[in-house]
Amino acid sequence: MDHEQALRLVYETIDVVNQQLPASKRLPKSPSTVIAGPGGALDSLGVVTFVITLEDKVGEAVGASVQLLERDVLGEGSPLTTVAALTEFVAAAGQS
């Protein structure tokens, strides 16, 4: 999966999650947006919803079931730190 397709899927996921958030807590669609961890806008349920939605979207795009995050999603080096980091992770996962 190329970078642009991965970014589009991450932004589509942000759109879905934002529908469930109050206006003041919505995630901006920007590469520097922090998704989870220090400074992140989502609580634990929001992170789970985000990951499940993104896995569904990536799975549809690649035509197979995918599990993007098999490790601690909030640990150091987590792909959920920013939209940019997650986009790179999704692009690489979509190629395997």
N, C-alpha and C positions, 0 to 999 in steps of 0.2 A: 504494500500500500504506500502510495507516495505521501509526502508531507501535506500537500494541499487537501487531499481526501481525508487524512487523519484529522487535520485542523477543522474541516467542515463537520466531521462526526462529533468532535469535542464541542464545537459551538452549538450543534443541534442538541446535544445532551444538556448544555447550559440552558438552552431555551426551555426544554422539558422541565428541568429542575426549578428554573425561575418561576414557572407557573404555580409552583407550590409554596413559594416564598413571598413574604411581604415585600413591598417595593423597596424598603430601606435595606433589605438583606440580599437582594438579587445580585448575582454574579455578573460583572461586566465581561463582555466578550473581548478580551485582550490577552496577548501572550503572557503578560506579567501578572495576571489575576492569580491570587493564591486560592487554591481550592480547599486544602486541608492542612492542618498543622498550625504552627504559630502564625497568627494573622489571617487564618482561613475563615471564610464566611460560613462554612457548613458545620453543623453539629454531626454527631455520629450517625444519626438516621439519614441526614442529608448526604453524607459521604456514601453510605450504603446504596441509597437511591441513585446517586450519581453513577457509581460503579456498575450497578446492575443495568441501568439504562444504556451506558456506554458499551458494555459487553454485548447487549442485544443489538445495538446499532453496528458495531464492528462485525459481529457474527453474520448479520444480514449482508453486509458489504463483501465479506470474504466467502460467504456461502457455507460456513461451518460454525459450530458452536465454539466459542472462545472463552477462556478464563484469563482475564488480563492480569489480575493481581492475586498471586498465590502466596505472597509474603505479607508481612506487616505493612499495611498501606500507609501508616503514619510514621514509620521509622525513618531514620536518616537515609537520605538518598531516595526517598519515596517518589514515584512518578506523579503523585498527586500534589506535589508542592506548588507547581504553577501550571497554567495552561500550556506554556511552551514545553516544559518537561514532559507533561502527559502526552502532548502531540507527538513528540519524538518517540516515546515509549509505544504509543499506538501504531505509529508508522512501522516501527521495527517488528512489533507483534503481528501486524497484518501481513508481513512478508514471510513469516514462518508457517 
